[in-house]
Amino acid sequence: MALNFHQLHIFCTVAERGSFSAAAQSLHMTQPAVTMQVQSLEDYFGTKLLQRSTKRIDLTEAGRALMPYAQRSIDLIRDTDQAMSAFTKQLKGRLQLGSSLTIGEYILPRLLGPFGQEYPHISISMKVMNTSQIMEDILSHQLNFGLIEAPINHPDMHMEAVMSDELRLIVSKSHPLSERESVTLEEAMAYPFVLREQGSGTRLVMEEQLRNKNIDPASMKIVMELGSTGAVKSAVEAGLGISIISSSSVKHEVALDLIRMIKVSDSKFQRQFYSIYLKSAILPISAVTFLSFLRERDLQQWL
């Protein structure tokens, strides 16, 4: 029997999940099939790799020695897929991804056209929802991966920055600040704000920057909290308050002179967009290709 990557992947998943049943669920395999592959790997090396008990699975000394090599093998396969995707223009497949609101409504639609021209045989199915819903669907294997606006920390998730974005101050065209080219953060804080709801990626980035400037977010004059970027833009346009949101989401309104975008001279609300997917998953090459496409693009060029 020859050593193969599939067995190493199964071994790592069992070790990370702590049980054959959890690994089987993650890999969409039956538990006996997972057990058989691990036993075949142990037969190949002639030693036990996992210590089985009634409660959980632990690595033996040999298993601990194998683990870093197995993980490097998985990483190498992923890197190989990514490197070769640039040469594979006739890829076929269907991507199922989740995207948070700003990315899904304002950014990806402008990038899907160029991607479709380069890879016409890859079809994309995208759900626009909040980060917690995206994570649930990835964990239940309903989505290949997700694109989110703020970092997360989950033991089963791999996270990687793929794009950058900037938040900007927006006001109505009749607002006292509308004729200003720039304002200080302190000047902006004197006015009522309309914001996204607590926990949104946009809100988290804005609050973090305020704290970096020794400004307590609780000191803001918040007159309204809304559940979508579209609702925030409409409220700002109506003169209900000012806001700080992604510059990519207000290009249309600024072009029509419905909203004014103003530079904050002493602060920059920069943020990253992240891809997330299961650590135990091997992404299809169509997904690897799409993520490579995003990394290689200057976001502002397409917006």
Residue pairs with C-beta under 8 A, 6 or more apart in sequence:
1 40
1 43
1 44
3 41
3 44
5 73
5 74
5 77
6 37
7 37
7 38
7 40
7 41
7 44
8 41
8 70
8 73
8 74
9 27
9 70
9 74
9 280
9 282
10 23
10 27
10 29
10 34
10 37
10 38
10 41
11 37
11 38
11 41
11 49
11 50
11 63
11 66
11 70
12 67
12 70
12 71
12 74
12 280
13 23
13 26
13 27
13 280
14 20
14 23
14 34
14 38
14 50
14 57
15 50
15 57
15 59
15 63
15 67
16 23
16 156
16 279
16 280
17 23
17 26
17 280
18 56
18 57
19 56
19 57
20 31
20 34
20 35
20 38
20 57
21 31
23 29
23 34
23 280
24 30
24 31
24 33
24 34
26 141
26 278
26 280
26 281
27 34
27 280
28 141
38 49
38 50
41 49
42 48
42 49
42 50
45 62
45 66
47 60
47 62
48 60
48 62
48 63
49 59
49 60
49 62
49 63
49 66
50 57
50 58
50 59
50 60
50 63
51 57
51 58
51 59
51 60
51 63
59 67
74 282
77 282
78 282
78 283
78 288
81 283
81 285
81 288
82 288
82 291
82 292
84 285
85 91
85 285
85 288
85 289
85 292
86 292
88 285
88 289
89 118
89 119
90 121
91 119
91 121
91 122
91 285
91 286
91 289
92 121
92 122
92 286
93 121
93 122
93 123
93 284
93 285
93 286
94 122
94 123
94 124
94 125
94 286
95 122
95 123
95 124
95 125
95 144
95 284
95 286
95 287
95 290
96 125
96 127
96 142
96 143
96 144
97 124
97 125
97 126
97 127
97 143
97 144
97 145
97 146
97 147
97 287
97 290
98 126
98 127
98 128
98 129
98 133
98 134
98 137
98 138
98 143
98 145
98 146
98 147
99 108
99 126
99 127
99 128
99 129
99 134
99 146
99 147
99 148
100 128
100 129
100 130
100 131
100 134
100 146
100 147
100 148
100 149
100 201
101 128
101 130
101 149
101 200
101 228
101 229
102 149
102 165
102 201
102 202
102 229
102 245
102 246
102 248
102 249
103 147
103 148
103 149
103 273
104 126
104 127
104 128
104 147
105 128
105 229
105 230
105 249
106 229
106 246
106 248
106 249
106 251
106 303
107 163
107 165
107 248
107 273
107 299
107 303
108 126
108 147
110 302
110 303
111 293
111 294
111 297
111 302
112 124
114 302
115 122
115 124
115 290
115 293
116 122
118 293
119 286
119 289
119 293
122 286
122 289
122 290
124 290
127 133
127 134
127 137
127 143
130 199
130 200
131 146
131 148
131 149
131 150
131 152
131 201
134 143
134 146
134 148
134 276
135 146
135 152
135 154
135 157
135 276
137 143
137 146
138 144
138 145
138 146
138 157
138 276
138 277
138 278
139 156
139 278
144 277
144 281
144 283
144 284
144 287
145 275
145 276
145 277
145 283
145 287
145 291
146 275
146 276
146 277
147 162
147 273
147 274
147 275
147 276
147 294
148 201
148 273
148 274
148 276
149 165
149 200
149 201
149 202
149 205
149 271
149 273
149 274
150 201
150 204
150 205
150 271
150 274
151 159
151 272
151 274
152 159
152 274
152 276
154 276
156 278
156 279
156 280
157 276
157 277
157 278
157 279
158 276
158 277
158 278
158 279
159 274
159 275
159 276
160 274
160 275
160 276
160 291
161 272
161 273
161 274
162 272
162 273
162 274
162 275
162 291
162 294
162 295
163 272
163 273
163 294
163 295
163 297
163 299
164 270
164 271
164 272
164 273
164 299
165 246
165 247
165 248
165 270
165 271
165 272
165 273
165 299
166 246
166 247
166 268
166 269
166 270
166 271
167 202
167 205
167 206
167 244
167 245
167 246
167 247
167 269
167 270
167 271
168 244
168 245
168 246
168 247
168 250
168 261
168 262
168 263
168 264
168 269
169 183
169 188
169 242
169 243
169 244
169 261
169 262
169 263
169 264
170 233
170 236
170 242
170 243
170 244
170 245
170 250
170 259
170 260
170 261
170 262
171 177
171 178
171 236
171 242
171 259
171 260
171 262
172 178
172 236
172 237
172 238
172 239
172 242
172 259
172 260
173 257
173 258
173 259
173 260
174 239
175 191
175 239
175 242
175 260
176 191
177 183
177 187
177 188
177 191
177 242
177 260
177 262
178 260
178 262
180 262
181 262
181 263
182 262
182 263
182 264
182 265
183 262
183 263
183 264
183 265
184 264
184 265
184 266
185 210
185 213
185 215
185 264
185 266
185 267
188 242
188 264
189 215
189 219
189 220
189 221
190 221
191 221
191 241
191 242
192 221
192 222
192 223
192 240
192 241
192 242
193 220
193 221
193 222
193 223
193 241
193 242
193 243
193 244
194 222
194 223
194 224
194 225
194 226
194 232
194 235
194 236
194 240
194 241
194 242
194 243
195 203
195 206
195 220
195 222
195 224
195 225
195 226
195 232
195 243
195 244
196 202
196 203
196 225
196 226
196 227
196 228
196 229
196 232
196 245
197 203
197 225
197 226
197 227
198 225
201 271
202 229
202 244
202 245
202 246
205 269
205 271
206 217
206 244
206 269
207 217
209 267
209 268
209 269
210 216
210 217
210 220
211 217
213 266
213 267
223 240
223 241
224 235
224 240
224 241
226 232
226 235
229 245
229 246
229 249
232 243
232 245
233 243
233 245
233 249
233 250
233 253
233 259
235 241
235 243
236 242
236 243
236 259
237 253
237 258
237 259
244 269
247 261
247 303
248 299
248 303
250 259
250 261
251 303
253 259
254 260
254 261
275 291
275 294
277 283
277 287
283 291
